[in-house]
Amino acid sequence: MTEPTMKRVVIADDDADIRALMVIAAKRAGVEIVTAADNGLSALESVRDGGVDLAILDISMPGMNGVDVATRIREDAATSSTLILMISASVQLLTDHGVVADRSDAFLIKPFSPKALSLRIREMLGLEATA
């Protein structure tokens, strides 16, 4: 019996503290963290390298923001099936902004607990809950 392959995740948030919480949550979810980037371009490059199941993107980052990254992921046939979880402190951006809804599979509002993010990651990736 072969062991199932670990799901692979890319994280992008320019806030180091929030990025650290995202890493904790992803580890708790039992996924492999491909990269935990402080900018959108690095996250996009990691997704383009292949084999990424989920990109967790902060909407508001300097330079290439989460919406820009999501747009590029969706436009590229090689990465278009990558799941996208948008994170933002702005409820309005996540719920009223059609661009976000069209480009992401789910969203989470800051502040969030590592447990809530871990559960969302597991739900999105179809992983069984852990005790």
DATA-V237363 format. One record per residue. N is the residue number from 1. NEAR is the number of other ideal C-beta (glycine too) atoms within 12 Angstrom. Layout:
n:N near:NEAR
n:N near:NEAR
This chain:
n:1 near:3
n:2 near:4
n:3 near:5
n:4 near:12
n:5 near:13
n:6 near:20
n:7 near:27
n:8 near:28
n:9 near:43
n:10 near:47
n:11 near:47
n:12 near:48
n:13 near:43
n:14 near:28
n:15 near:23
n:16 near:16
n:17 near:15
n:18 near:31
n:19 near:32
n:20 near:19
n:21 near:29
n:22 near:44
n:23 near:30
n:24 near:24
n:25 near:34
n:26 near:39
n:27 near:22
n:28 near:26
n:29 near:37
n:30 near:24
n:31 near:38
n:32 near:24
n:33 near:32
n:34 near:30
n:35 near:31
n:36 near:33
n:37 near:34
n:38 near:24
n:39 near:30
n:40 near:36
n:41 near:25
n:42 near:27
n:43 near:45
n:44 near:35
n:45 near:24
n:46 near:32
n:47 near:39
n:48 near:25
n:49 near:17
n:50 near:16
n:51 near:21
n:52 near:38
n:53 near:32
n:54 near:44
n:55 near:52
n:56 near:53
n:57 near:53
n:58 near:48
n:59 near:39
n:60 near:29
n:61 near:31
n:62 near:16
n:63 near:19
n:64 near:27
n:65 near:32
n:66 near:44
n:67 near:34
n:68 near:28
n:69 near:45
n:70 near:43
n:71 near:26
n:72 near:28
n:73 near:37
n:74 near:27
n:75 near:18
n:76 near:19
n:77 near:11
n:78 near:16
n:79 near:29
n:80 near:20
n:81 near:18
n:82 near:39
n:83 near:32
n:84 near:41
n:85 near:48
n:86 near:45
n:87 near:45
n:88 near:33
n:89 near:20
n:90 near:21
n:91 near:18
n:92 near:14
n:93 near:25
n:94 near:30
n:95 near:17
n:96 near:13
n:97 near:23
n:98 near:13
n:99 near:19
n:100 near:36
n:101 near:19
n:102 near:15
n:103 near:31
n:104 near:36
n:105 near:28
n:106 near:28
n:107 near:34
n:108 near:39
n:109 near:24
n:110 near:26
n:111 near:16
n:112 near:27
n:113 near:18
n:114 near:24
n:115 near:18
n:116 near:24
n:117 near:38
n:118 near:31
n:119 near:25
n:120 near:34
n:121 near:43
n:122 near:27
n:123 near:20
n:124 near:29
n:125 near:32
n:126 near:15
n:127 near:24
n:128 near:13
n:129 near:16
n:130 near:14
n:131 near:5
